[in-house]
Amino acid sequence: MGLNWTWCRFAALDGDSVYDMLALRNRIFVVEQNCAYLDPDGLDRDSWHLLGRDAQGVLRAYLRVVDPGLKFDAPSIGRVVLDASLRGSGAADELLREALVRCDTTWPGRGNRIGAQAHLQRFYGRHGFASVGDEYDEDGIPHVEMWRQP
């Protein structure tokens, strides 16, 4: 499934896009993963957002990239979500590949540091990320920091 990508700063998102991204993030992170936490964490306004919409305009894939210096010294991909209907289709790989191209263009010569859910280490590893620390708990879910060289 080919998605139509939008890469923009928070201020460029219209109200429907903000609603769609928060609804998708909450559907996955809060409801599906049964994790009660405050998703809007103050970083969205200082991040780039990558939205993948299907041919009907429905948001199916999303992630954000937090600017360097706000979460880590390097840019940081996070809030990676994919509509359940697309899992196993390769769309997650497409989402991450698209994000890495955008990161490499926006911050040439910079790596990327993420806090990944531990069970997704193989997925991120396929895209050049390597674990750089021990597992830690974030909102009741095991995570690990990962680094991708520039």
C-alpha positions in Angstrom: 0.0 0.0 0.0 1.5 3.3 -1.0 0.8 6.1 1.4 0.9 9.9 0.7 3.4 11.5 2.9 3.4 14.9 4.6 6.5 16.2 6.4 6.0 19.4 8.3 6.4 21.4 11.5 3.7 21.4 14.1 2.6 25.0 13.2 1.9 23.9 9.6 -0.5 21.2 10.7 -4.2 22.0 10.4 -6.7 21.2 13.1 -7.9 18.0 11.4 -4.3 16.7 11.1 -3.6 17.4 14.7 -6.8 15.6 15.7 -5.9 12.7 13.4 -2.4 12.3 14.7 -3.5 12.4 18.4 -6.3 10.0 17.8 -4.1 7.5 16.0 -1.4 7.8 18.7 -3.9 7.4 21.5 -5.6 4.5 19.8 -2.3 2.6 19.7 -0.4 3.7 22.8 -3.2 4.3 25.3 -6.0 2.0 24.2 -4.3 -0.9 22.4 -1.2 -1.0 24.6 -3.3 -0.3 27.7 -0.9 2.4 28.9 -2.4 5.4 30.7 -0.1 8.3 30.2 -0.2 11.9 28.9 0.7 11.6 25.2 1.0 15.3 24.4 4.3 15.7 26.3 5.3 19.3 25.3 7.6 18.2 22.4 5.1 18.1 19.5 5.4 21.9 19.0 9.2 21.6 18.5 9.2 18.6 16.2 8.8 17.6 12.6 5.8 15.4 11.9 5.5 12.7 9.2 2.0 11.7 8.3 1.1 8.9 5.9 -2.4 9.0 4.5 -4.1 6.4 2.3 -5.9 7.3 -1.0 -9.0 8.3 0.9 -7.1 10.7 3.1 -7.2 8.5 6.3 -4.2 8.8 8.5 -2.6 5.3 8.6 1.0 5.9 9.7 2.6 8.6 11.8 5.8 9.6 13.6 7.5 12.7 14.9 11.1 13.7 15.0 12.1 15.8 18.0 14.7 18.5 17.2 18.2 17.9 18.5 18.9 19.2 22.0 15.3 18.7 23.3 15.2 15.0 24.1 18.7 13.9 23.0 21.7 15.7 21.5 20.7 14.2 18.1 17.4 14.3 16.3 15.0 11.6 17.8 12.4 9.7 15.9 9.5 8.8 18.2 5.7 8.2 18.6 5.9 5.7 15.7 2.5 4.4 15.0 0.9 2.3 12.3 -2.8 1.5 11.9 -3.4 -2.1 12.9 -4.8 -2.9 9.5 -1.4 -2.3 7.9 0.8 -4.3 10.2 2.7 -7.0 8.4 2.3 -5.2 5.0 5.7 -3.5 5.0 4.1 -0.1 5.7 6.1 0.3 8.9 9.4 -0.2 7.0 8.1 2.4 4.5 7.3 4.8 7.3 10.7 4.5 8.9 12.6 4.7 5.6 10.7 7.8 4.7 11.6 9.3 8.1 15.2 8.5 7.8 15.4 10.1 4.4 13.8 13.3 5.8 16.1 13.3 8.8 19.2 12.9 6.6 18.0 15.8 4.5 17.0 18.0 7.4 20.1 17.2 9.5 22.9 16.1 7.2 25.7 14.2 8.9 23.7 13.7 12.1 22.8 10.4 13.6 19.5 9.6 15.3 18.9 8.4 18.9 15.6 6.8 19.9 13.9 5.3 22.9 12.4 2.2 21.4 10.0 -0.3 22.8 12.4 -3.2 23.6 10.4 -5.8 21.5 11.0 -3.6 18.4 14.8 -3.8 18.5 14.9 -6.1 15.4 12.7 -3.8 13.4 14.8 -0.8 14.2 18.0 -2.8 13.7 16.9 -3.5 10.1 17.1 0.2 9.6 20.6 0.7 11.0 19.8 1.3 14.7 21.8 -0.5 17.4 21.1 -0.8 21.1 23.2 1.5 23.3 22.1 0.7 26.8 20.2 -1.5 29.1 16.4 -1.9 29.1 14.5 0.6 31.2 10.8 1.0 32.1 8.8 3.8 30.5 5.2 3.9 31.5 5.2 0.2 32.3 6.7 -0.9 28.9 10.3 -2.1 28.5 12.3 0.3 26.3 15.9 0.6 25.2 17.9 3.5 23.7 19.1 2.9 20.2 21.5 4.9 18.0 21.8 5.1 14.2 25.1 6.4 12.9 25.0 9.3 10.4 
